[in-house]
C-alpha cells in the first residue's frame, strides 16, 4: 500500500477557516459602518463619565479572530483574511459615499439622516482603513513571533501582547489621521488613550473564550502552525 503524501500547508483545506474569515469581515464591516454612528458615555469608577465611540465595544472582536487565525492557521492565512477585510472596507466606503451623493426622490426626506450615519469625511475613512490594515498586520506579526519564542506556551501572553501592539498602532493612526488639527490635542489624546485601554481590556476579558476556541480549532483542524519559515511581507496573498 503506498505511503500517503503529506499535504503542504499552503494546499490544505480546513473545515472552519472560511467561517472564521466570513465572521471576521462581517464584524469588521459592522464595527466600522454602524459603530461610529453613535458616541456613548459611561460612568466609570475613578474616571467619572467617559465618552466613547460605540463601535469600540465590537471592533476588538476582529482582533480576537485575528489572534485565533494566526495562532491556529498561521500568519499567511491570517494575511489573506486581513486583505479580504481591507477590500470589504474600501468597497463599503465607496458604496456609502455613492449612496450619500445620489439625489433623493422628491418625496423622500431622510437625506440628513443618511448623511449623519454614512457620510463620513474622507479623513475618517482614510484613518479607519489605514489604521485597520497596519494594526492588524502588527497584531498578527507579533503573535506569530511570540509563539515561536515561547515554544507555543503561554497563549495568553501573545494574544494580549499582540493586541496591545496592534491596537496601539490602530488607535494612534486612526485618531491622528481622522481628527488631528480638528480636535484640541488634550481631547485627542484622552479619547485615543481611553479607546486603546477599552480595546485591550476587551481582549483580556475574552481570554477564556480565546483558549476554548483555539483548543477546539486545533483539535478538529489538526493544525497548530508555527511561522518559522514565513515571509512576513504584508504584500502577498500566499497562505
C-alpha positions in Angstrom: 0.0 0.0 0.0 1.6 3.4 -1.0 2.5 5.8 1.8 0.3 8.9 1.9 2.0 12.0 0.7 1.7 14.9 3.3 -0.3 17.8 2.1 1.6 21.1 2.1 0.3 23.7 4.4 -0.5 26.1 1.5 -2.6 23.4 -0.2 -4.5 22.2 2.8 -8.2 22.8 3.2 -9.8 23.4 6.6 -13.3 22.9 7.9 -13.7 26.2 9.8 -11.2 28.6 8.2 -13.8 30.0 5.7 -16.3 30.6 8.6 -13.6 32.5 10.6 -12.9 34.7 7.5 -16.6 35.4 7.0 -17.1 36.3 10.6 -14.1 38.5 10.7 -15.1 40.5 7.6 -18.7 40.8 8.9 -17.7 42.1 12.3 -15.2 44.5 10.7 -17.8 46.0 8.4 -20.4 46.3 11.1 -17.9 47.9 13.6 -16.8 50.4 11.0 -20.2 51.3 9.5 -22.6 51.1 12.4 -20.3 51.6 15.4 -19.0 55.2 14.6 -22.6 56.4 14.2 -23.0 56.9 17.9 -20.9 58.4 20.7 -22.0 56.9 24.1 -20.9 57.6 27.6 -20.3 55.5 30.8 -19.7 56.5 34.4 -16.6 54.6 35.5 -15.2 54.4 39.0 -12.2 56.7 39.5 -12.5 58.0 35.9 -16.0 59.5 36.1 -18.2 60.0 33.0 -16.2 58.8 29.9 -17.3 59.3 26.3 -16.5 56.6 23.7 -17.4 55.7 20.2 -19.9 52.8 20.4 -18.0 50.7 17.9 -15.3 50.2 20.4 -17.5 47.5 22.0 -17.4 45.4 18.9 -14.3 46.3 16.9 -11.9 44.3 19.2 -13.7 41.2 18.1 -11.8 41.5 14.8 -8.6 41.2 16.8 -10.0 38.2 18.7 -10.4 36.5 15.3 -7.0 37.7 14.1 -5.4 36.1 17.1 -7.2 32.8 16.6 -6.4 32.7 12.8 -2.7 33.4 13.4 -2.4 31.0 16.3 -4.1 28.1 14.6 -3.6 28.6 10.8 -0.5 30.9 10.7 0.4 34.4 9.6 0.0 33.7 5.9 -3.7 32.6 6.2 -4.5 35.5 8.5 -2.8 37.8 6.0 -5.4 36.7 3.4 -8.2 37.5 5.8 -6.8 41.0 6.5 -6.7 41.7 2.8 -10.3 40.4 2.5 -11.3 42.8 5.2 -9.4 45.6 3.6 -11.1 45.1 0.3 -14.5 45.0 2.1 -13.8 48.3 3.9 -12.8 50.0 0.7 -15.9 48.8 -1.2 -18.1 49.8 1.8 -16.6 53.3 1.8 -17.1 53.8 -1.9 -20.7 52.4 -1.7 -21.5 54.7 1.3 -20.1 57.8 -0.5 -22.0 57.0 -3.7 -25.3 56.4 -1.9 -25.0 59.6 0.1 -24.2 61.6 -3.0 -27.1 60.3 -5.1 -30.0 62.8 -5.4 -33.0 61.7 -3.3 -36.6 61.4 -4.6 -38.8 64.5 -4.2 -41.0 62.8 -1.6 -38.1 61.3 0.4 -36.9 63.4 3.3 -34.3 61.3 5.1 -31.2 62.7 3.4 -29.9 64.3 6.5 -30.2 61.1 8.5 -28.3 59.1 5.8 -25.5 61.8 5.7 -25.2 61.6 9.5 -24.9 57.8 9.6 -22.9 57.1 6.4 -21.4 60.5 5.4 -18.0 60.0 6.9 -15.4 62.5 5.9 -12.5 61.4 3.7 -10.1 61.8 6.6 -12.2 59.4 8.8 -12.5 56.9 6.0 -8.7 57.0 5.3 -7.9 56.9 9.0 -10.1 53.9 9.6 -8.9 51.8 6.7 -5.2 52.7 7.2 -5.4 52.0 11.0 -7.1 48.7 10.5 -4.6 47.5 7.9 -1.5 48.5 9.8 -2.8 47.4 13.2 -4.0 44.0 12.0 -0.6 43.1 10.5 1.3 44.3 13.6 -1.0 42.1 15.7 -0.5 39.1 13.6 3.2 39.5 13.2 3.8 39.9 17.0 1.7 36.9 17.8 3.4 34.7 15.3 6.8 35.7 16.6 5.9 35.3 20.2 4.5 31.8 19.5 7.9 30.8 18.2 9.8 32.5 21.1 7.6 30.8 23.7 7.5 27.4 22.0 3.8 27.6 21.9 3.3 28.0 25.6 1.5 30.8 27.5 -1.1 31.6 24.9 -2.5 34.5 26.9 0.8 36.4 26.8 0.8 36.5 23.0 -2.9 37.2 22.5 -2.8 40.1 24.9 0.7 41.2 24.0 -0.1 41.2 20.3 -3.3 43.1 20.8 -1.6 45.7 22.9 0.8 46.3 20.0 -1.7 46.1 17.2 -4.4 48.3 19.0 -1.7 50.8 19.9 -0.9 51.3 16.2 -4.6 51.2 15.2 -5.7 53.8 17.8 -2.8 56.1 17.3 -3.1 56.1 13.5 -6.9 56.4 13.3 -7.3 59.3 15.7 -4.3 61.1 14.4 -5.3 60.8 10.7 -9.0 61.4 11.3 -9.0 64.2 13.9 -5.6 65.8 14.4 -6.0 69.6 13.9 -9.7 69.5 14.3 -9.8 68.4 18.0 -7.9 70.0 20.8 -4.8 68.0 21.5 -5.8 67.1 25.1 -9.1 65.8 23.9 -7.5 63.8 21.1 -5.0 62.2 23.5 -7.7 61.5 26.1 -10.0 59.8 23.6 -7.1 57.8 22.0 -5.9 56.5 25.3 -9.5 55.7 26.5 -10.3 53.7 23.3 -7.0 51.9 23.5 -7.5 50.8 27.1 -11.0 49.6 26.4 -9.8 47.5 23.4 -7.0 45.9 25.4 -9.3 45.2 28.4 -11.8 43.6 26.0 -9.0 41.2 24.9 -8.1 40.4 28.5 -11.8 39.6 29.3 -12.1 37.4 26.3 -9.0 35.2 27.2 -11.1 32.2 28.5 -13.1 32.2 25.3 -9.9 32.5 23.2 -8.5 29.4 24.9 -11.6 27.4 24.3 -11.9 28.4 20.6 -8.2 27.8 19.9 -8.2 24.4 21.5 -11.3 23.4 19.6 -9.9 24.5 16.2 -6.5 22.9 16.8 -8.2 19.6 17.6 -10.7 19.5 14.8 -8.4 21.0 12.1 -5.4 19.0 13.2 -3.4 22.2 12.8 -1.1 24.2 15.1 1.0 26.3 12.7 4.4 27.8 13.6 5.6 30.6 11.3 9.3 29.5 11.3 9.9 29.9 7.6 7.2 32.5 6.8 7.8 35.5 4.6 6.2 38.2 6.7 5.7 40.8 4.0 2.1 42.1 4.1 2.0 42.4 0.3 1.2 38.9 -0.6 -1.9 36.6 -0.7 0.1 33.4 -0.3 -1.2 31.2 2.7 
